[in-house]
């Protein structure tokens, strides 16, 4: 009877160790995934990103040399400061 009690105690202790290692392993995985997520987010937070509200502006038909006006909204959707080293290049393409 005494042997059976020792065996049950040993089994209970080893089962507790298994739960401890399983819990610790899951905890380490959660910390690793959270660390990777935060690292990627921090790396992207400092990068500026220019976004335009439309890709195509239809100005209709106008004689050559006539001034036309087009409006669009340029937004910095990134985390850093958006700066232009020179005037942005705008391409005028004859329509479809």
C-alpha angles and dihedrals in degrees: 000000000000090000091053091053092051091048092051091048091050091048091049091050094049090048089052090051091052091053090047093052092044092051092045091049093050090047092052091050091051091050091048094050092046090050092052091048092051092046093053091045092050092048092052095042093073098049119096117225123192117212127183121208092227138017100207130041116191109211095176122222119326133165116259112274096021113130117239129183128219128181129204135160121242113197133184103228093173130084100247132071113280111222132172119216089199138004110298114257115244120195121207112203124189108247134258 
